[in-house]
Amino acid sequence: MATGGVEVRQGERRAHCKQATYLREEQVVICTGDALLLQNCDEVRGDKIEFDLDAERVRVVGAASILIQETCEEGS
């Protein structure tokens, strides 16, 4: 478990949260507390963000808001 200003990276995906828990057997990282997922210029906020490390998938659980940028500046 990590607490504080936690950052989790998986490929181009980054998540920021207050707490992250790694479940070794399931190969899952769970981010909670102001969870924010960034991929390129798009943002997803949710109660909980789960990274499935084996399947390279992310799931947002609970109340979520999504911001999808129509255009993305290089390097953002």
Secondary structure, 3 states (H helix, E strand, C coil): CEEEEEEEEECCEEEEEEEEEEECCCCEEEEEEEEEEEECCEEEEEEEEEEECCCCEEEEEEEEEEECCCCCCCCC
